[in-house]
């Protein structure tokens, strides 16, 4: 398991993405591989959301990466980004829709939904939320059967 706190800033979000890709390489998922690139996109989006929408002054966000063993597959990568903001909740996975073509925002969770095998929002005791995305450590975009 990899766990790290980052400042809730654009710089913290970029660092989270870079360290996630580095950790994957340590775990045997090489830089530039499809799984590494997919994980980088997901971590980048969730970390940017935590730094932008989940930001509470003086509070950091956390990134947790867990490599879960798989029975018939090489395993699952669980990406969890936690922040301390409770009142601004992302939409539930089934309700994510594309924004209007002229909108400047709103595509990030659409990307997460498209790239992850699954994702969800959980409570973060004592305060906040955790956005969790999972992907298979094989195959196209980490999705099953791809």
MODELLER restraints for C-alpha pairs under 7 A, 6 or more apart:
rsr = mdl.restraints
at = mdl.atoms
rsr.add(forms.Gaussian(group=physical.xy_distance, feature=features.Distance(at['CA:1:A'], at['CA:65:A']), mean=5.72, stdev=0.5))
rsr.add(forms.Gaussian(group=physical.xy_distance, feature=features.Distance(at['CA:1:A'], at['CA:66:A']), mean=4.62, stdev=0.5))
rsr.add(forms.Gaussian(group=physical.xy_distance, feature=features.Distance(at['CA:1:A'], at['CA:67:A']), mean=6.60, stdev=0.5))
rsr.add(forms.Gaussian(group=physical.xy_distance, feature=features.Distance(at['CA:2:A'], at['CA:64:A']), mean=5.60, stdev=0.5))
rsr.add(forms.Gaussian(group=physical.xy_distance, feature=features.Distance(at['CA:2:A'], at['CA:65:A']), mean=4.99, stdev=0.5))
rsr.add(forms.Gaussian(group=physical.xy_distance, feature=features.Distance(at['CA:2:A'], at['CA:66:A']), mean=6.47, stdev=0.5))
rsr.add(forms.Gaussian(group=physical.xy_distance, feature=features.Distance(at['CA:3:A'], at['CA:63:A']), mean=5.69, stdev=0.5))
rsr.add(forms.Gaussian(group=physical.xy_distance, feature=features.Distance(at['CA:3:A'], at['CA:64:A']), mean=4.42, stdev=0.5))
rsr.add(forms.Gaussian(group=physical.xy_distance, feature=features.Distance(at['CA:3:A'], at['CA:65:A']), mean=6.44, stdev=0.5))
rsr.add(forms.Gaussian(group=physical.xy_distance, feature=features.Distance(at['CA:4:A'], at['CA:62:A']), mean=5.72, stdev=0.5))
rsr.add(forms.Gaussian(group=physical.xy_distance, feature=features.Distance(at['CA:4:A'], at['CA:63:A']), mean=5.48, stdev=0.5))
rsr.add(forms.Gaussian(group=physical.xy_distance, feature=features.Distance(at['CA:4:A'], at['CA:64:A']), mean=6.69, stdev=0.5))
rsr.add(forms.Gaussian(group=physical.xy_distance, feature=features.Distance(at['CA:5:A'], at['CA:60:A']), mean=6.23, stdev=0.5))
rsr.add(forms.Gaussian(group=physical.xy_distance, feature=features.Distance(at['CA:5:A'], at['CA:61:A']), mean=5.72, stdev=0.5))
rsr.add(forms.Gaussian(group=physical.xy_distance, feature=features.Distance(at['CA:5:A'], at['CA:62:A']), mean=4.35, stdev=0.5))
rsr.add(forms.Gaussian(group=physical.xy_distance, feature=features.Distance(at['CA:5:A'], at['CA:63:A']), mean=6.38, stdev=0.5))
rsr.add(forms.Gaussian(group=physical.xy_distance, feature=features.Distance(at['CA:6:A'], at['CA:12:A']), mean=5.11, stdev=0.5))
rsr.add(forms.Gaussian(group=physical.xy_distance, feature=features.Distance(at['CA:6:A'], at['CA:60:A']), mean=5.49, stdev=0.5))
rsr.add(forms.Gaussian(group=physical.xy_distance, feature=features.Distance(at['CA:6:A'], at['CA:61:A']), mean=5.51, stdev=0.5))
rsr.add(forms.Gaussian(group=physical.xy_distance, feature=features.Distance(at['CA:6:A'], at['CA:62:A']), mean=6.12, stdev=0.5))
rsr.add(forms.Gaussian(group=physical.xy_distance, feature=features.Distance(at['CA:7:A'], at['CA:60:A']), mean=4.72, stdev=0.5))
rsr.add(forms.Gaussian(group=physical.xy_distance, feature=features.Distance(at['CA:7:A'], at['CA:61:A']), mean=6.45, stdev=0.5))
rsr.add(forms.Gaussian(group=physical.xy_distance, feature=features.Distance(at['CA:8:A'], at['CA:50:A']), mean=6.77, stdev=0.5))
rsr.add(forms.Gaussian(group=physical.xy_distance, feature=features.Distance(at['CA:8:A'], at['CA:51:A']), mean=4.14, stdev=0.5))
rsr.add(forms.Gaussian(group=physical.xy_distance, feature=features.Distance(at['CA:8:A'], at['CA:55:A']), mean=5.79, stdev=0.5))
rsr.add(forms.Gaussian(group=physical.xy_distance, feature=features.Distance(at['CA:8:A'], at['CA:59:A']), mean=6.97, stdev=0.5))
rsr.add(forms.Gaussian(group=physical.xy_distance, feature=features.Distance(at['CA:8:A'], at['CA:60:A']), mean=5.13, stdev=0.5))
rsr.add(forms.Gaussian(group=physical.xy_distance, feature=features.Distance(at['CA:8:A'], at['CA:61:A']), mean=5.85, stdev=0.5))
rsr.add(forms.Gaussian(group=physical.xy_distance, feature=features.Distance(at['CA:9:A'], at['CA:51:A']), mean=5.06, stdev=0.5))
rsr.add(forms.Gaussian(group=physical.xy_distance, feature=features.Distance(at['CA:10:A'], at['CA:48:A']), mean=6.50, stdev=0.5))
rsr.add(forms.Gaussian(group=physical.xy_distance, feature=features.Distance(at['CA:10:A'], at['CA:51:A']), mean=6.41, stdev=0.5))
rsr.add(forms.Gaussian(group=physical.xy_distance, feature=features.Distance(at['CA:13:A'], at['CA:44:A']), mean=6.35, stdev=0.5))
rsr.add(forms.Gaussian(group=physical.xy_distance, feature=features.Distance(at['CA:13:A'], at['CA:47:A']), mean=4.81, stdev=0.5))
rsr.add(forms.Gaussian(group=physical.xy_distance, feature=features.Distance(at['CA:13:A'], at['CA:48:A']), mean=5.28, stdev=0.5))
rsr.add(forms.Gaussian(group=physical.xy_distance, feature=features.Distance(at['CA:13:A'], at['CA:51:A']), mean=6.60, stdev=0.5))
rsr.add(forms.Gaussian(group=physical.xy_distance, feature=features.Distance(at['CA:14:A'], at['CA:44:A']), mean=6.69, stdev=0.5))
rsr.add(forms.Gaussian(group=physical.xy_distance, feature=features.Distance(at['CA:16:A'], at['CA:47:A']), mean=6.90, stdev=0.5))
rsr.add(forms.Gaussian(group=physical.xy_distance, feature=features.Distance(at['CA:17:A'], at['CA:40:A']), mean=5.58, stdev=0.5))
rsr.add(forms.Gaussian(group=physical.xy_distance, feature=features.Distance(at['CA:17:A'], at['CA:43:A']), mean=5.57, stdev=0.5))
rsr.add(forms.Gaussian(group=physical.xy_distance, feature=features.Distance(at['CA:17:A'], at['CA:44:A']), mean=5.19, stdev=0.5))
rsr.add(forms.Gaussian(group=physical.xy_distance, feature=features.Distance(at['CA:20:A'], at['CA:40:A']), mean=6.94, stdev=0.5))
rsr.add(forms.Gaussian(group=physical.xy_distance, feature=features.Distance(at['CA:21:A'], at['CA:31:A']), mean=6.74, stdev=0.5))
rsr.add(forms.Gaussian(group=physical.xy_distance, feature=features.Distance(at['CA:21:A'], at['CA:36:A']), mean=6.08, stdev=0.5))
rsr.add(forms.Gaussian(group=physical.xy_distance, feature=features.Distance(at['CA:21:A'], at['CA:40:A']), mean=6.18, stdev=0.5))
rsr.add(forms.Gaussian(group=physical.xy_distance, feature=features.Distance(at['CA:24:A'], at['CA:30:A']), mean=6.96, stdev=0.5))
rsr.add(forms.Gaussian(group=physical.xy_distance, feature=features.Distance(at['CA:24:A'], at['CA:36:A']), mean=6.79, stdev=0.5))
rsr.add(forms.Gaussian(group=physical.xy_distance, feature=features.Distance(at['CA:25:A'], at['CA:31:A']), mean=5.99, stdev=0.5))
rsr.add(forms.Gaussian(group=physical.xy_distance, feature=features.Distance(at['CA:29:A'], at['CA:36:A']), mean=6.39, stdev=0.5))
rsr.add(forms.Gaussian(group=physical.xy_distance, feature=features.Distance(at['CA:30:A'], at['CA:36:A']), mean=6.71, stdev=0.5))
rsr.add(forms.Gaussian(group=physical.xy_distance, feature=features.Distance(at['CA:34:A'], at['CA:140:A']), mean=6.77, stdev=0.5))
rsr.add(forms.Gaussian(group=physical.xy_distance, feature=features.Distance(at['CA:34:A'], at['CA:141:A']), mean=6.49, stdev=0.5))
rsr.add(forms.Gaussian(group=physical.xy_distance, feature=features.Distance(at['CA:35:A'], at['CA:137:A']), mean=6.27, stdev=0.5))
rsr.add(forms.Gaussian(group=physical.xy_distance, feature=features.Distance(at['CA:35:A'], at['CA:138:A']), mean=6.64, stdev=0.5))
rsr.add(forms.Gaussian(group=physical.xy_distance, feature=features.Distance(at['CA:35:A'], at['CA:141:A']), mean=6.31, stdev=0.5))
rsr.add(forms.Gaussian(group=physical.xy_distance, feature=features.Distance(at['CA:35:A'], at['CA:142:A']), mean=6.16, stdev=0.5))
rsr.add(forms.Gaussian(group=physical.xy_distance, feature=features.Distance(at['CA:38:A'], at['CA:115:A']), mean=6.78, stdev=0.5))
rsr.add(forms.Gaussian(group=physical.xy_distance, feature=features.Distance(at['CA:38:A'], at['CA:141:A']), mean=5.90, stdev=0.5))
rsr.add(forms.Gaussian(group=physical.xy_distance, feature=features.Distance(at['CA:42:A'], at['CA:112:A']), mean=5.69, stdev=0.5))
rsr.add(forms.Gaussian(group=physical.xy_distance, feature=features.Distance(at['CA:45:A'], at['CA:108:A']), mean=5.86, stdev=0.5))
rsr.add(forms.Gaussian(group=physical.xy_distance, feature=features.Distance(at['CA:46:A'], at['CA:81:A']), mean=6.37, stdev=0.5))
rsr.add(forms.Gaussian(group=physical.xy_distance, feature=features.Distance(at['CA:47:A'], at['CA:81:A']), mean=6.55, stdev=0.5))
rsr.add(forms.Gaussian(group=physical.xy_distance, feature=features.Distance(at['CA:50:A'], at['CA:61:A']), mean=6.47, stdev=0.5))
rsr.add(forms.Gaussian(group=physical.xy_distance, feature=features.Distance(at['CA:50:A'], at['CA:83:A']), mean=5.98, stdev=0.5))
rsr.add(forms.Gaussian(group=physical.xy_distance, feature=features.Distance(at['CA:54:A'], at['CA:83:A']), mean=5.72, stdev=0.5))
rsr.add(forms.Gaussian(group=physical.xy_distance, feature=features.Distance(at['CA:54:A'], at['CA:84:A']), mean=6.70, stdev=0.5))
rsr.add(forms.Gaussian(group=physical.xy_distance, feature=features.Distance(at['CA:54:A'], at['CA:85:A']), mean=4.95, stdev=0.5))
rsr.add(forms.Gaussian(group=physical.xy_distance, feature=features.Distance(at['CA:55:A'], at['CA:85:A']), mean=6.53, stdev=0.5))
rsr.add(forms.Gaussian(group=physical.xy_distance, feature=features.Distance(at['CA:56:A'], at['CA:84:A']), mean=6.68, stdev=0.5))
rsr.add(forms.Gaussian(group=physical.xy_distance, feature=features.Distance(at['CA:56:A'], at['CA:85:A']), mean=6.33, stdev=0.5))
rsr.add(forms.Gaussian(group=physical.xy_distance, feature=features.Distance(at['CA:61:A'], at['CA:82:A']), mean=5.60, stdev=0.5))
rsr.add(forms.Gaussian(group=physical.xy_distance, feature=features.Distance(at['CA:61:A'], at['CA:83:A']), mean=4.70, stdev=0.5))
rsr.add(forms.Gaussian(group=physical.xy_distance, feature=features.Distance(at['CA:62:A'], at['CA:81:A']), mean=5.56, stdev=0.5))
rsr.add(forms.Gaussian(group=physical.xy_distance, feature=features.Distance(at['CA:62:A'], at['CA:82:A']), mean=5.08, stdev=0.5))
rsr.add(forms.Gaussian(group=physical.xy_distance, feature=features.Distance(at['CA:62:A'], at['CA:83:A']), mean=6.63, stdev=0.5))
rsr.add(forms.Gaussian(group=physical.xy_distance, feature=features.Distance(at['CA:63:A'], at['CA:80:A']), mean=5.80, stdev=0.5))
rsr.add(forms.Gaussian(group=physical.xy_distance, feature=features.Distance(at['CA:63:A'], at['CA:81:A']), mean=4.68, stdev=0.5))
rsr.add(forms.Gaussian(group=physical.xy_distance, feature=features.Distance(at['CA:63:A'], at['CA:82:A']), mean=6.62, stdev=0.5))
rsr.add(forms.Gaussian(group=physical.xy_distance, feature=features.Distance(at['CA:64:A'], at['CA:79:A']), mean=5.99, stdev=0.5))
rsr.add(forms.Gaussian(group=physical.xy_distance, feature=features.Distance(at['CA:64:A'], at['CA:80:A']), mean=5.05, stdev=0.5))
rsr.add(forms.Gaussian(group=physical.xy_distance, feature=features.Distance(at['CA:64:A'], at['CA:81:A']), mean=6.42, stdev=0.5))
rsr.add(forms.Gaussian(group=physical.xy_distance, feature=features.Distance(at['CA:65:A'], at['CA:77:A']), mean=6.91, stdev=0.5))
rsr.add(forms.Gaussian(group=physical.xy_distance, feature=features.Distance(at['CA:65:A'], at['CA:78:A']), mean=5.68, stdev=0.5))
rsr.add(forms.Gaussian(group=physical.xy_distance, feature=features.Distance(at['CA:65:A'], at['CA:79:A']), mean=4.89, stdev=0.5))
rsr.add(forms.Gaussian(group=physical.xy_distance, feature=features.Distance(at['CA:65:A'], at['CA:80:A']), mean=6.45, stdev=0.5))
rsr.add(forms.Gaussian(group=physical.xy_distance, feature=features.Distance(at['CA:66:A'], at['CA:77:A']), mean=5.80, stdev=0.5))
rsr.add(forms.Gaussian(group=physical.xy_distance, feature=features.Distance(at['CA:66:A'], at['CA:78:A']), mean=5.07, stdev=0.5))
rsr.add(forms.Gaussian(group=physical.xy_distance, feature=features.Distance(at['CA:66:A'], at['CA:79:A']), mean=6.76, stdev=0.5))
rsr.add(forms.Gaussian(group=physical.xy_distance, feature=features.Distance(at['CA:67:A'], at['CA:75:A']), mean=6.84, stdev=0.5))
rsr.add(forms.Gaussian(group=physical.xy_distance, feature=features.Distance(at['CA:67:A'], at['CA:76:A']), mean=5.86, stdev=0.5))
rsr.add(forms.Gaussian(group=physical.xy_distance, feature=features.Distance(at['CA:67:A'], at['CA:77:A']), mean=4.77, stdev=0.5))
rsr.add(forms.Gaussian(group=physical.xy_distance, feature=features.Distance(at['CA:67:A'], at['CA:78:A']), mean=6.39, stdev=0.5))
rsr.add(forms.Gaussian(group=physical.xy_distance, feature=features.Distance(at['CA:68:A'], at['CA:75:A']), mean=5.49, stdev=0.5))
rsr.add(forms.Gaussian(group=physical.xy_distance, feature=features.Distance(at['CA:68:A'], at['CA:76:A']), mean=5.03, stdev=0.5))
rsr.add(forms.Gaussian(group=physical.xy_distance, feature=features.Distance(at['CA:68:A'], at['CA:77:A']), mean=6.21, stdev=0.5))
rsr.add(forms.Gaussian(group=physical.xy_distance, feature=features.Distance(at['CA:69:A'], at['CA:75:A']), mean=4.42, stdev=0.5))
rsr.add(forms.Gaussian(group=physical.xy_distance, feature=features.Distance(at['CA:69:A'], at['CA:76:A']), mean=6.44, stdev=0.5))
rsr.add(forms.Gaussian(group=physical.xy_distance, feature=features.Distance(at['CA:70:A'], at['CA:76:A']), mean=6.48, stdev=0.5))
rsr.add(forms.Gaussian(group=physical.xy_distance, feature=features.Distance(at['CA:74:A'], at['CA:137:A']), mean=6.05, stdev=0.5))
rsr.add(forms.Gaussian(group=physical.xy_distance, feature=features.Distance(at['CA:74:A'], at['CA:138:A']), mean=6.93, stdev=0.5))
rsr.add(forms.Gaussian(group=physical.xy_distance, feature=features.Distance(at['CA:75:A'], at['CA:136:A']), mean=6.05, stdev=0.5))
rsr.add(forms.Gaussian(group=physical.xy_distance, feature=features.Distance(at['CA:75:A'], at['CA:137:A']), mean=5.54, stdev=0.5))
rsr.add(forms.Gaussian(group=physical.xy_distance, feature=features.Distance(at['CA:76:A'], at['CA:134:A']), mean=6.57, stdev=0.5))
rsr.add(forms.Gaussian(group=physical.xy_distance, feature=features.Distance(at['CA:76:A'], at['CA:135:A']), mean=5.63, stdev=0.5))
rsr.add(forms.Gaussian(group=physical.xy_distance, feature=features.Distance(at['CA:76:A'], at['CA:136:A']), mean=4.49, stdev=0.5))
rsr.add(forms.Gaussian(group=physical.xy_distance, feature=features.Distance(at['CA:76:A'], at['CA:137:A']), mean=5.45, stdev=0.5))
rsr.add(forms.Gaussian(group=physical.xy_distance, feature=features.Distance(at['CA:77:A'], at['CA:134:A']), mean=5.56, stdev=0.5))
rsr.add(forms.Gaussian(group=physical.xy_distance, feature=features.Distance(at['CA:77:A'], at['CA:135:A']), mean=5.38, stdev=0.5))
rsr.add(forms.Gaussian(group=physical.xy_distance, feature=features.Distance(at['CA:77:A'], at['CA:136:A']), mean=6.19, stdev=0.5))
rsr.add(forms.Gaussian(group=physical.xy_distance, feature=features.Distance(at['CA:77:A'], at['CA:137:A']), mean=6.33, stdev=0.5))
rsr.add(forms.Gaussian(group=physical.xy_distance, feature=features.Distance(at['CA:78:A'], at['CA:132:A']), mean=6.89, stdev=0.5))
rsr.add(forms.Gaussian(group=physical.xy_distance, feature=features.Distance(at['CA:78:A'], at['CA:133:A']), mean=5.96, stdev=0.5))
rsr.add(forms.Gaussian(group=physical.xy_distance, feature=features.Distance(at['CA:78:A'], at['CA:134:A']), mean=4.52, stdev=0.5))
rsr.add(forms.Gaussian(group=physical.xy_distance, feature=features.Distance(at['CA:78:A'], at['CA:135:A']), mean=6.79, stdev=0.5))
rsr.add(forms.Gaussian(group=physical.xy_distance, feature=features.Distance(at['CA:79:A'], at['CA:132:A']), mean=5.60, stdev=0.5))
rsr.add(forms.Gaussian(group=physical.xy_distance, feature=features.Distance(at['CA:79:A'], at['CA:133:A']), mean=5.20, stdev=0.5))
rsr.add(forms.Gaussian(group=physical.xy_distance, feature=features.Distance(at['CA:79:A'], at['CA:134:A']), mean=6.05, stdev=0.5))
rsr.add(forms.Gaussian(group=physical.xy_distance, feature=features.Distance(at['CA:80:A'], at['CA:130:A']), mean=6.26, stdev=0.5))
rsr.add(forms.Gaussian(group=physical.xy_distance, feature=features.Distance(at['CA:80:A'], at['CA:131:A']), mean=5.64, stdev=0.5))
rsr.add(forms.Gaussian(group=physical.xy_distance, feature=features.Distance(at['CA:80:A'], at['CA:132:A']), mean=4.34, stdev=0.5))
rsr.add(forms.Gaussian(group=physical.xy_distance, feature=features.Distance(at['CA:80:A'], at['CA:133:A']), mean=6.48, stdev=0.5))
rsr.add(forms.Gaussian(group=physical.xy_distance, feature=features.Distance(at['CA:81:A'], at['CA:130:A']), mean=5.48, stdev=0.5))
rsr.add(forms.Gaussian(group=physical.xy_distance, feature=features.Distance(at['CA:81:A'], at['CA:131:A']), mean=5.40, stdev=0.5))
rsr.add(forms.Gaussian(group=physical.xy_distance, feature=features.Distance(at['CA:81:A'], at['CA:132:A']), mean=6.57, stdev=0.5))
rsr.add(forms.Gaussian(group=physical.xy_distance, feature=features.Distance(at['CA:82:A'], at['CA:129:A']), mean=5.70, stdev=0.5))
rsr.add(forms.Gaussian(group=physical.xy_distance, feature=features.Distance(at['CA:82:A'], at['CA:130:A']), mean=4.16, stdev=0.5))
rsr.add(forms.Gaussian(group=physical.xy_distance, feature=features.Distance(at['CA:82:A'], at['CA:131:A']), mean=6.42, stdev=0.5))
rsr.add(forms.Gaussian(group=physical.xy_distance, feature=features.Distance(at['CA:83:A'], at['CA:128:A']), mean=5.62, stdev=0.5))
rsr.add(forms.Gaussian(group=physical.xy_distance, feature=features.Distance(at['CA:83:A'], at['CA:129:A']), mean=5.82, stdev=0.5))
rsr.add(forms.Gaussian(group=physical.xy_distance, feature=features.Distance(at['CA:83:A'], at['CA:130:A']), mean=6.57, stdev=0.5))
rsr.add(forms.Gaussian(group=physical.xy_distance, feature=features.Distance(at['CA:84:A'], at['CA:127:A']), mean=5.68, stdev=0.5))
rsr.add(forms.Gaussian(group=physical.xy_distance, feature=features.Distance(at['CA:84:A'], at['CA:128:A']), mean=3.85, stdev=0.5))
rsr.add(forms.Gaussian(group=physical.xy_distance, feature=features.Distance(at['CA:84:A'], at['CA:129:A']), mean=6.44, stdev=0.5))
rsr.add(forms.Gaussian(group=physical.xy_distance, feature=features.Distance(at['CA:85:A'], at['CA:128:A']), mean=4.83, stdev=0.5))
rsr.add(forms.Gaussian(group=physical.xy_distance, feature=features.Distance(at['CA:85:A'], at['CA:129:A']), mean=6.81, stdev=0.5))
rsr.add(forms.Gaussian(group=physical.xy_distance, feature=features.Distance(at['CA:86:A'], at['CA:127:A']), mean=6.69, stdev=0.5))
rsr.add(forms.Gaussian(group=physical.xy_distance, feature=features.Distance(at['CA:86:A'], at['CA:128:A']), mean=4.53, stdev=0.5))
rsr.add(forms.Gaussian(group=physical.xy_distance, feature=features.Distance(at['CA:86:A'], at['CA:129:A']), mean=6.21, stdev=0.5))
rsr.add(forms.Gaussian(group=physical.xy_distance, feature=features.Distance(at['CA:92:A'], at['CA:120:A']), mean=6.90, stdev=0.5))
rsr.add(forms.Gaussian(group=physical.xy_distance, feature=features.Distance(at['CA:93:A'], at['CA:119:A']), mean=6.67, stdev=0.5))
rsr.add(forms.Gaussian(group=physical.xy_distance, feature=features.Distance(at['CA:93:A'], at['CA:120:A']), mean=6.24, stdev=0.5))
rsr.add(forms.Gaussian(group=physical.xy_distance, feature=features.Distance(at['CA:96:A'], at['CA:109:A']), mean=6.94, stdev=0.5))
rsr.add(forms.Gaussian(group=physical.xy_distance, feature=features.Distance(at['CA:96:A'], at['CA:110:A']), mean=6.23, stdev=0.5))
rsr.add(forms.Gaussian(group=physical.xy_distance, feature=features.Distance(at['CA:97:A'], at['CA:110:A']), mean=6.72, stdev=0.5))
rsr.add(forms.Gaussian(group=physical.xy_distance, feature=features.Distance(at['CA:98:A'], at['CA:107:A']), mean=6.40, stdev=0.5))
rsr.add(forms.Gaussian(group=physical.xy_distance, feature=features.Distance(at['CA:98:A'], at['CA:110:A']), mean=6.61, stdev=0.5))
rsr.add(forms.Gaussian(group=physical.xy_distance, feature=features.Distance(at['CA:99:A'], at['CA:106:A']), mean=5.80, stdev=0.5))
rsr.add(forms.Gaussian(group=physical.xy_distance, feature=features.Distance(at['CA:99:A'], at['CA:107:A']), mean=6.78, stdev=0.5))
rsr.add(forms.Gaussian(group=physical.xy_distance, feature=features.Distance(at['CA:113:A'], at['CA:119:A']), mean=6.83, stdev=0.5))
rsr.add(forms.Gaussian(group=physical.xy_distance, feature=features.Distance(at['CA:115:A'], at['CA:141:A']), mean=5.55, stdev=0.5))
rsr.add(forms.Gaussian(group=physical.xy_distance, feature=features.Distance(at['CA:115:A'], at['CA:142:A']), mean=6.92, stdev=0.5))
rsr.add(forms.Gaussian(group=physical.xy_distance, feature=features.Distance(at['CA:116:A'], at['CA:133:A']), mean=6.00, stdev=0.5))
rsr.add(forms.Gaussian(group=physical.xy_distance, feature=features.Distance(at['CA:116:A'], at['CA:134:A']), mean=5.63, stdev=0.5))
rsr.add(forms.Gaussian(group=physical.xy_distance, feature=features.Distance(at['CA:116:A'], at['CA:135:A']), mean=5.13, stdev=0.5))
rsr.add(forms.Gaussian(group=physical.xy_distance, feature=features.Distance(at['CA:116:A'], at['CA:142:A']), mean=6.38, stdev=0.5))
rsr.add(forms.Gaussian(group=physical.xy_distance, feature=features.Distance(at['CA:116:A'], at['CA:143:A']), mean=6.44, stdev=0.5))
rsr.add(forms.Gaussian(group=physical.xy_distance, feature=features.Distance(at['CA:117:A'], at['CA:134:A']), mean=5.71, stdev=0.5))
rsr.add(forms.Gaussian(group=physical.xy_distance, feature=features.Distance(at['CA:117:A'], at['CA:135:A']), mean=4.98, stdev=0.5))
rsr.add(forms.Gaussian(group=physical.xy_distance, feature=features.Distance(at['CA:117:A'], at['CA:142:A']), mean=6.34, stdev=0.5))
rsr.add(forms.Gaussian(group=physical.xy_distance, feature=features.Distance(at['CA:117:A'], at['CA:143:A']), mean=4.80, stdev=0.5))
rsr.add(forms.Gaussian(group=physical.xy_distance, feature=features.Distance(at['CA:117:A'], at['CA:144:A']), mean=6.82, stdev=0.5))
rsr.add(forms.Gaussian(group=physical.xy_distance, feature=features.Distance(at['CA:118:A'], at['CA:133:A']), mean=5.84, stdev=0.5))
rsr.add(forms.Gaussian(group=physical.xy_distance, feature=features.Distance(at['CA:118:A'], at['CA:134:A']), mean=5.55, stdev=0.5))
rsr.add(forms.Gaussian(group=physical.xy_distance, feature=features.Distance(at['CA:119:A'], at['CA:132:A']), mean=5.40, stdev=0.5))
rsr.add(forms.Gaussian(group=physical.xy_distance, feature=features.Distance(at['CA:119:A'], at['CA:133:A']), mean=4.13, stdev=0.5))
rsr.add(forms.Gaussian(group=physical.xy_distance, feature=features.Distance(at['CA:119:A'], at['CA:134:A']), mean=6.24, stdev=0.5))
rsr.add(forms.Gaussian(group=physical.xy_distance, feature=features.Distance(at['CA:120:A'], at['CA:131:A']), mean=5.90, stdev=0.5))
rsr.add(forms.Gaussian(group=physical.xy_distance, feature=features.Distance(at['CA:120:A'], at['CA:132:A']), mean=5.37, stdev=0.5))
rsr.add(forms.Gaussian(group=physical.xy_distance, feature=features.Distance(at['CA:120:A'], at['CA:133:A']), mean=6.63, stdev=0.5))
rsr.add(forms.Gaussian(group=physical.xy_distance, feature=features.Distance(at['CA:121:A'], at['CA:129:A']), mean=6.82, stdev=0.5))
rsr.add(forms.Gaussian(group=physical.xy_distance, feature=features.Distance(at['CA:121:A'], at['CA:130:A']), mean=5.73, stdev=0.5))
rsr.add(forms.Gaussian(group=physical.xy_distance, feature=features.Distance(at['CA:121:A'], at['CA:131:A']), mean=4.56, stdev=0.5))
rsr.add(forms.Gaussian(group=physical.xy_distance, feature=features.Distance(at['CA:121:A'], at['CA:132:A']), mean=6.22, stdev=0.5))
rsr.add(forms.Gaussian(group=physical.xy_distance, feature=features.Distance(at['CA:122:A'], at['CA:129:A']), mean=5.68, stdev=0.5))
rsr.add(forms.Gaussian(group=physical.xy_distance, feature=features.Distance(at['CA:122:A'], at['CA:130:A']), mean=5.10, stdev=0.5))
rsr.add(forms.Gaussian(group=physical.xy_distance, feature=features.Distance(at['CA:122:A'], at['CA:131:A']), mean=6.36, stdev=0.5))
rsr.add(forms.Gaussian(group=physical.xy_distance, feature=features.Distance(at['CA:123:A'], at['CA:129:A']), mean=4.62, stdev=0.5))
rsr.add(forms.Gaussian(group=physical.xy_distance, feature=features.Distance(at['CA:123:A'], at['CA:130:A']), mean=6.17, stdev=0.5))
rsr.add(forms.Gaussian(group=physical.xy_distance, feature=features.Distance(at['CA:124:A'], at['CA:130:A']), mean=5.87, stdev=0.5))
rsr.add(forms.Gaussian(group=physical.xy_distance, feature=features.Distance(at['CA:135:A'], at['CA:142:A']), mean=4.56, stdev=0.5))
rsr.add(forms.Gaussian(group=physical.xy_distance, feature=features.Distance(at['CA:135:A'], at['CA:143:A']), mean=6.28, stdev=0.5))
rsr.add(forms.Gaussian(group=physical.xy_distance, feature=features.Distance(at['CA:136:A'], at['CA:142:A']), mean=4.38, stdev=0.5))
rsr.add(forms.Gaussian(group=physical.xy_distance, feature=features.Distance(at['CA:136:A'], at['CA:143:A']), mean=6.13, stdev=0.5))
rsr.add(forms.Gaussian(group=physical.xy_distance, feature=features.Distance(at['CA:136:A'], at['CA:144:A']), mean=6.87, stdev=0.5))
rsr.add(forms.Gaussian(group=physical.xy_distance, feature=features.Distance(at['CA:139:A'], at['CA:146:A']), mean=5.26, stdev=0.5))
rsr.add(forms.Gaussian(group=physical.xy_distance, feature=features.Distance(at['CA:140:A'], at['CA:146:A']), mean=4.95, stdev=0.5))
